[in-house]
Every structure is written in structure tokens, then in C-alpha cells.
Amino acid sequence: MTQRRYLLDGMHPFFQIVLLASLTLVFSVLFTLLAMYLVRPLFGVTAIDTLMQDAIANPESIAANMNSVNAMKFLQGMASVGTFLIPPIVFAFLKFPDGDFLRIRRHTSLVFVVLGMFILLTSTPFIDFTYRLNQWVTFPASFSEFEKAMKESTEANEKLTLLFLKAPTAADLLINLLVIAIIPAIGEELMFRGVGQQIVREWTKNWHSAIWITAAVFSFVHMDFYGFLPRLLLGALLGYLFVWSGTLWVPIIAHAFNNGAQVLLAYLHEHGIIQFDITEETLLPSYVIIISAALCALLIYSMRQLIIRRRFIY
């Protein structure tokens, strides 16, 4: 009996990456154009360019009009679907139509899911500390224009994030959870861990190299230089969760939990329920950072040992 061959059988990983990038470009453009076409009848927005410029230059004026804010969230959500969600699904179908290339059909223990969530939760203070370290990076005078551009890009991203987190009602909170937490978590894990990391593993023959290379790309595409280091570490954590658990659902749920917690905290602060403001830059005490790193390392070790004992590692 001859083994069935698939479209991408024998294709070098480099060309698989080219194919994935091409699919991403095509679907990103298609969904962006579709969103721009739908935003007018759905939200009554006609000047999209002006809307985006005002969101960065004068966010207060946009924040006063939730219809405009929701229009931007719709554009962002559609762009995320087209850029991160659809391309890896199409690629996986081309790669292995009858199989589970993305590893989303595999069952896993609830213990691993909970451990994954708590690993990201306990790592938060340490990850935040690496963000402060990243901000201390300075460039030589010859790179002053580049540094200025990076700072402007970071400031623009921060303004958009603050605008997106605005949620006057419970319905707005649900929209934020969908656009900021759920869609990005599913899409980015499908793209980077489900497809990207596995292609790089096929190329390098080494899971550690695949995890860190993919994490670096994951951080880079966010176009936030001053958040590169924390996102690199976060991407690596998610990569190891994927490899150790053997299923993509563990990093997806952990990623969604991490994003969703920030959305919920912002909502609770906005409505005066809690005083803690996640948007304020507060340097945590050293002992909190040390405890965070120690607890995270302990949970990672515990999960690793549990998976080895249950022979779920691959």
C-alpha cells in the first residue's frame, strides 16, 4: 500500500515559510478591505484614515464617541482574523489535510491547562520587570532617528491600547474580551506556535531553537521595540507549553487568560471597583519580582515533571 502524498510533501521549510507569509499577506489585505467596506454601513464611519489619525493624535475626541471606538475595534478584530487566524488554518489543511498538524484535536488534562494559566499569571511581575529593563535601552547618536521612530511607534501603540480598553458597559467588556483576548490568543497561537514553530522545528531539528526563534518573530511583529524582551519571554513560555503538553489548547487558553485578565482589570478600574491601574507604570518591589520568578520556575518544573511521568512529552 503506497503512502498518500500531500501538496507540501518534500517542500523545504524556507518555502513553507514563504507560502505562509504569502497566505498571510493575501488574507490580511482581503479582510482589511472587507472590514473597511463593512465599517461604513455598520458604524456610519466614512473617513477611516481620519479616524485612525485622530485615535493617535487626539484620542480623547475618539474616546468620547463609543461608536468610533467600536468601529476601530471592528477593524482591528477583522485584521486579526485575516492576518493570524485564517492563514495558519489554510496552511495546515495544505500541509496535512487528513491529520492534526495544528495539534488541536488532542485531549489534555485539565491540570495542564490550569498550570499553564498559573505559569503566565505568576510570571507577570517578572515579565513586567523585563519591560522596564527594555525601556532603559539606548542607541548611539548615529541611530537617533531610529530611536525616535521606535519611541513614536511605542507611544502610538500605547494610545491605541488605552482607547481599546475603554469599556463603559458590560457589553463593551465582552467586545474587548473578544477583540483583545480571545481572537488574538487563538490566532497568534495558531500562527506562531501551531504553524511557525513547527516549520522552524522541521528546519532546525531542535525544539529549543524553534521555540526561541519563533518567540523572537512573535515579539518583532508587534512592532514595539521597547516591549520586545517581555514578549520574547512570553512567546518562549507559550512555545514550551505547546511542546510539553503536546496540544495547542494549553498555550491558547493560557494566552487568552493572560490577555483577558488585563482587560478585566482595566474594566474594574474604569468603574471604580478596584484602585489598581494596569496602565500606570509602577516599579514593583524587588522581592515581588524574585518571588514571581521563583514561583514561575517552580510551576514550570512541576508541569515538566508531571508530563514526563504521564509520558505526555514528545
C-alpha positions in Angstrom: 0.0 0.0 0.0 1.5 3.3 -1.1 1.6 6.2 1.4 -0.6 9.1 0.4 1.3 12.2 -0.6 0.3 15.7 0.2 0.8 19.1 -1.5 3.6 20.3 0.7 5.4 16.9 1.0 9.1 17.5 0.4 8.8 21.2 0.4 11.8 22.9 2.1 10.9 24.7 5.3 12.1 28.0 3.8 9.5 27.8 1.0 6.9 26.7 3.6 7.6 30.0 5.4 7.3 31.9 2.1 3.9 30.2 1.5 2.7 31.1 5.0 3.8 34.7 4.5 2.1 34.8 1.2 -1.2 33.5 2.7 -0.9 36.0 5.5 -0.4 38.9 3.1 -3.4 37.8 0.9 -5.9 37.2 3.7 -4.7 40.2 5.7 -5.4 42.5 2.7 -8.7 40.8 1.9 -10.1 41.0 5.5 -8.8 44.6 5.9 -10.6 45.6 2.7 -13.7 43.7 3.8 -13.7 45.5 7.2 -13.2 48.9 5.5 -16.2 48.1 3.3 -18.4 47.0 6.2 -17.5 49.7 8.7 -19.5 52.3 6.9 -22.9 50.6 6.9 -22.3 49.1 10.4 -20.9 52.2 12.1 -21.5 55.1 9.8 -17.8 55.8 9.5 -16.7 57.2 6.2 -13.2 58.7 6.8 -11.2 55.8 8.1 -7.8 57.5 7.7 -9.0 60.5 9.7 -10.4 58.2 12.4 -7.0 56.4 12.8 -5.1 59.7 12.8 -7.4 61.2 15.4 -7.1 58.0 17.5 -3.3 58.6 17.9 -3.2 62.4 17.8 -6.3 63.2 19.8 -7.6 60.0 21.5 -9.8 62.0 23.9 -12.0 63.1 21.0 -12.4 59.5 19.8 -13.0 58.1 23.3 -16.0 60.4 23.7 -17.7 58.6 20.8 -18.1 54.9 21.5 -19.4 54.3 18.0 -16.0 55.4 16.7 -14.2 53.3 19.3 -16.2 50.2 18.3 -15.5 50.9 14.7 -11.8 50.7 15.4 -12.3 47.5 17.4 -14.1 46.0 14.5 -11.3 47.0 12.1 -8.8 45.5 14.5 -10.7 42.3 15.0 -11.2 41.7 11.3 -7.5 42.4 10.6 -6.5 39.9 13.3 -8.7 37.2 11.8 -7.3 37.8 8.3 -3.7 38.1 9.5 -3.4 35.4 12.2 -6.5 33.1 12.2 -7.2 32.2 8.6 -3.7 31.7 7.1 -2.5 29.0 9.6 -5.7 27.1 9.2 -5.4 27.1 5.4 -1.7 26.2 5.6 -2.4 23.3 8.0 -5.0 22.0 5.5 -2.5 22.2 2.7 0.2 20.6 4.9 -1.8 17.7 6.3 -5.5 17.7 5.2 -6.4 14.4 7.0 -4.3 14.9 10.1 -3.9 17.2 13.1 -0.9 19.3 12.1 -2.0 22.1 14.5 -2.4 19.7 17.4 -5.9 21.0 18.3 -7.7 17.6 18.3 -5.5 16.2 21.0 -7.0 15.8 24.5 -5.2 17.1 27.5 -5.5 17.0 31.3 -7.3 20.0 33.0 -4.3 20.0 35.3 -2.0 21.1 32.4 -4.4 23.8 31.4 -4.6 25.2 34.9 -0.8 25.0 35.3 -0.3 26.8 32.0 -2.6 29.6 33.2 -0.8 30.0 36.5 2.6 29.9 34.9 1.7 33.0 32.9 0.0 34.6 35.9 2.9 34.1 38.3 5.4 35.3 35.6 3.6 38.7 35.2 5.6 40.7 37.8 8.9 39.3 36.4 7.8 39.9 32.8 6.8 43.5 33.8 10.3 43.9 35.2 11.9 42.9 31.9 9.7 45.6 30.2 11.3 48.2 32.5 14.8 46.8 31.5 13.9 47.0 27.9 12.9 50.7 28.2 16.4 51.5 29.5 18.0 50.5 26.2 19.6 53.5 24.5 21.0 53.9 21.0 24.2 55.6 19.8 23.8 59.1 18.5 24.0 57.9 14.9 20.8 55.9 15.5 18.9 58.8 17.0 16.3 58.9 14.2 15.7 55.2 14.5 15.3 55.5 18.3 12.8 58.4 17.8 10.8 56.3 15.3 10.7 53.4 17.8 9.5 55.7 20.6 6.8 57.2 18.5 5.6 53.8 17.4 5.5 52.6 21.1 3.6 55.7 22.1 1.1 55.3 19.3 0.5 51.6 20.3 0.0 52.7 23.9 -2.6 55.3 22.9 -4.5 52.8 20.8 -4.4 50.2 23.7 -5.8 52.7 26.1 -8.5 53.6 23.6 -9.4 49.9 23.0 -9.6 49.2 26.8 -12.3 51.7 27.3 -15.5 49.8 28.2 -18.4 51.9 29.7 -20.8 48.9 29.7 -20.7 45.2 30.3 -21.4 44.7 26.5 -18.2 46.7 25.8 -16.3 44.5 28.2 -17.5 41.4 26.2 -16.4 43.1 23.0 -13.0 43.8 24.5 -12.6 40.2 25.7 -13.3 39.0 22.1 -11.2 41.5 20.2 -8.2 41.9 22.7 -8.1 38.5 24.4 -9.8 35.7 22.5 -9.2 36.4 18.8 -5.5 37.3 19.3 -4.9 34.3 21.6 -6.4 31.8 19.1 -4.9 33.5 16.0 -1.4 34.1 17.3 -1.1 30.7 18.8 -2.3 29.1 15.6 0.2 31.2 13.6 3.3 31.2 15.8 3.1 28.0 17.8 0.8 25.9 15.7 2.5 26.6 12.3 5.6 28.8 12.6 7.2 26.9 15.5 6.7 23.6 13.8 8.1 24.7 10.5 11.2 26.1 12.2 11.5 22.8 14.2 11.4 20.9 10.8 14.2 23.2 9.6 16.5 23.2 12.7 15.6 19.7 14.0 15.7 21.3 17.5 12.7 22.3 19.6 14.6 24.9 21.7 15.8 26.7 18.6 12.4 26.6 17.1 10.8 28.0 20.3 13.2 30.9 20.7 13.3 31.8 17.0 9.5 31.8 16.8 9.3 33.8 20.0 11.6 36.4 18.6 9.5 36.7 15.4 6.3 36.8 17.6 7.7 39.7 19.5 9.0 41.5 16.5 5.7 41.5 14.6 4.1 43.5 17.4 6.3 46.4 16.2 7.0 47.5 19.8 10.8 47.6 20.3 10.5 48.7 23.9 8.3 45.7 24.6 10.5 43.2 22.7 12.1 41.4 25.6 9.0 40.7 27.7 7.1 39.5 24.6 10.1 37.3 23.7 9.9 35.7 27.1 6.2 35.3 26.9 6.4 33.8 23.4 9.0 31.3 24.7 6.8 30.3 27.6 3.9 29.7 25.3 6.2 27.7 23.0 7.3 25.4 25.8 3.7 25.0 27.0 2.9 23.8 23.5 5.8 21.3 23.2 5.4 19.9 26.7 1.6 19.5 26.7 1.5 18.3 23.0 -1.6 20.3 22.4 -2.2 23.8 21.2 -5.1 24.3 23.5 -2.8 24.8 26.6 -1.0 27.9 25.2 -4.2 29.2 23.6 -6.1 29.1 26.9 -3.1 30.5 28.8 -2.7 33.3 26.3 -6.4 34.2 26.4 -6.4 34.1 30.2 -3.4 36.4 30.3 -4.9 38.9 27.9 -8.4 38.6 29.4 -7.1 39.3 32.9 -5.7 42.6 31.8 -8.9 43.5 30.0 -10.9 42.7 33.2 -8.6 44.6 35.5 -8.9 47.7 33.2 -12.7 47.4 33.3 -12.8 47.1 37.1 -10.5 50.1 37.5 -12.5 52.2 35.0 -15.7 51.6 37.0 -14.0 52.3 40.4 -14.3 48.7 41.7 -10.5 48.4 42.2 -7.8 51.1 42.6 -5.1 49.2 40.8 -4.5 50.6 37.3 -2.7 48.3 34.9 -1.9 51.3 32.5 0.2 53.0 35.1 4.0 52.3 35.1 4.7 51.2 38.7 8.1 49.6 39.5 7.3 46.6 41.8 9.5 45.8 44.9 12.4 43.6 44.3 11.1 40.8 46.5 7.9 40.6 44.4 9.9 40.2 41.2 12.1 37.5 42.8 9.1 35.6 44.2 7.4 35.9 40.8 10.4 34.3 39.0 10.7 31.6 41.7 7.1 30.6 41.6 7.0 30.6 37.8 10.1 28.4 37.7 8.6 26.0 40.3 5.4 25.7 38.3 7.3 25.1 35.1 9.4 22.4 36.8 6.2 20.8 38.3 4.5 20.8 34.9 7.5 19.3 33.2 7.8 16.5 35.8 4.1 15.7 35.7 4.1 15.5 31.9 7.2 13.2 31.9 5.6 10.9 34.5 2.4 10.7 32.5 4.5 10.2 29.3 2.8 13.0 27.5 6.1 14.6 26.5 7.1 14.3 22.8 
